[in-house]
Amino acid sequence: MKLNNLKEMIEDYERYTQEVVNLDGFYFDKEDGSFHDDYYTYFKFFDKQGFLFWCVKEIEGQKYICLLQTYGFFKAMAPYVKEVMRLNGIKYVLTFTTRNPRAHMRKWHMQRLETEDYEYRGKKYYALIATYDDVH
């Protein structure tokens, strides 16, 4: 991982995942100081640790913090994610991977949510759910 600055992080993430990181449309919200777009997808930068794109998504009446593109040391991001969950009354995390989901299920006690799987730019993304207690 390249964690010296945001530019290096994004370039390394894009090289590794073949995904594009796009901050077009993001702005600093003067009201709460957050950095988000008009669809309330948030971006959080962790100096020398990584970055995280996230949003809140509701599926069948259940709210989830949806972790989108992440890069770096998640253990440094976990306290932030848990605080967002606590402040918003969220019990579950929804995340996506192109890797075999069974490894995530074993390591982080995640469950599949196949109804949220999708394909994007020729890649299959598997939806996985974890609980507040599994975030670390």
Helices and strands as residue ranges (DSSP letters): H 6-17, E 27-28, E 35-36, E 42-46, E 50-59, E 62-72, H 74-88, E 92-97, H 101-108, E 111-112, G 114-116, E 118-120, E 123-131, G 132-134
